[in-house]
Amino acid sequence: MIYKVFYQNDKIANPKREDTKSLYIEADSSVIARGLVEENTPYNIELIQELTGNSLAYEQESPDFKLTKFGTK
């Protein structure tokens, strides 16, 4: 499954909607997706949204769509 992860760059600063960024990740569940992002980044995760069907097709049309892959340990 593919998830869209909304995040802030760090956990210390006050979150602002204007500073929210997103990345796309493939994982078996949202719990695994959260774990991967938390283990590999300093990001403050706001929301993890599963993308399926029309939502996924719409996001894939964006030039910013790129799956983030983290190295394995």
N, C-alpha and C positions, 0 to 999 in steps of 0.2 A: 504494500500500500504506500501511497505517497502522501506526505503530510506537509502542510505549510506551517512554519513556525514563526510566530511574531515575537520579536524580542527587542530589548534595549541593549546598547553596547556594554554596559556594566551594571553590576548589582548595587553600586554605591550611590550613584546619582539618582535624584528624584525622577521617576518615569514621566515622560511627556509624550502625548500622542503624536506630536509632530516629529519626534525622534524615533518612532517605532520603525523597525526594519523587518524584513522577512527573508527566510531561506526555505528551500525545499529539500526534503530528505525522504529517503525510502527506508521503511522499517516495517516489522511485522505488527507493531502496535504503537499507539501513542505513548505508552509507558516506555517502550524501548527507544522511541524517537527522542523523548525528553532526556532519558539517560545518556544517549549519545551526545546530545548538544551540551548537557551539563558537564560531562566528563571532558569534553574537548574544547570548550570555549568559556570565557568569563561572562557570557550573556545572561541577562535577566529575562527569562522566558515569560511572556505574557499570555500566550494562547497557542495551542496546537490544534490545527484544523485538518481533518482528513479530507483529501480531495478525491472525488469519484465522479464518474459520468461527465455531465456537462461542465461542472466546476473544474475538473481536471483538464478537459479539452480547452476551456477558456484560458486557464493559466498557462498551458503549454503553447498557446499562440503568442504569448508575451515574449519580447526579446530578452527579458530579464529572467526567464525560466531556465534554471540550471540546477540539477540535483547536486547537493552538497554531499561529498563523501569524506568520511573521517578514516584515517589509517587504523588498521587493526593493531592490537597490542600483542 
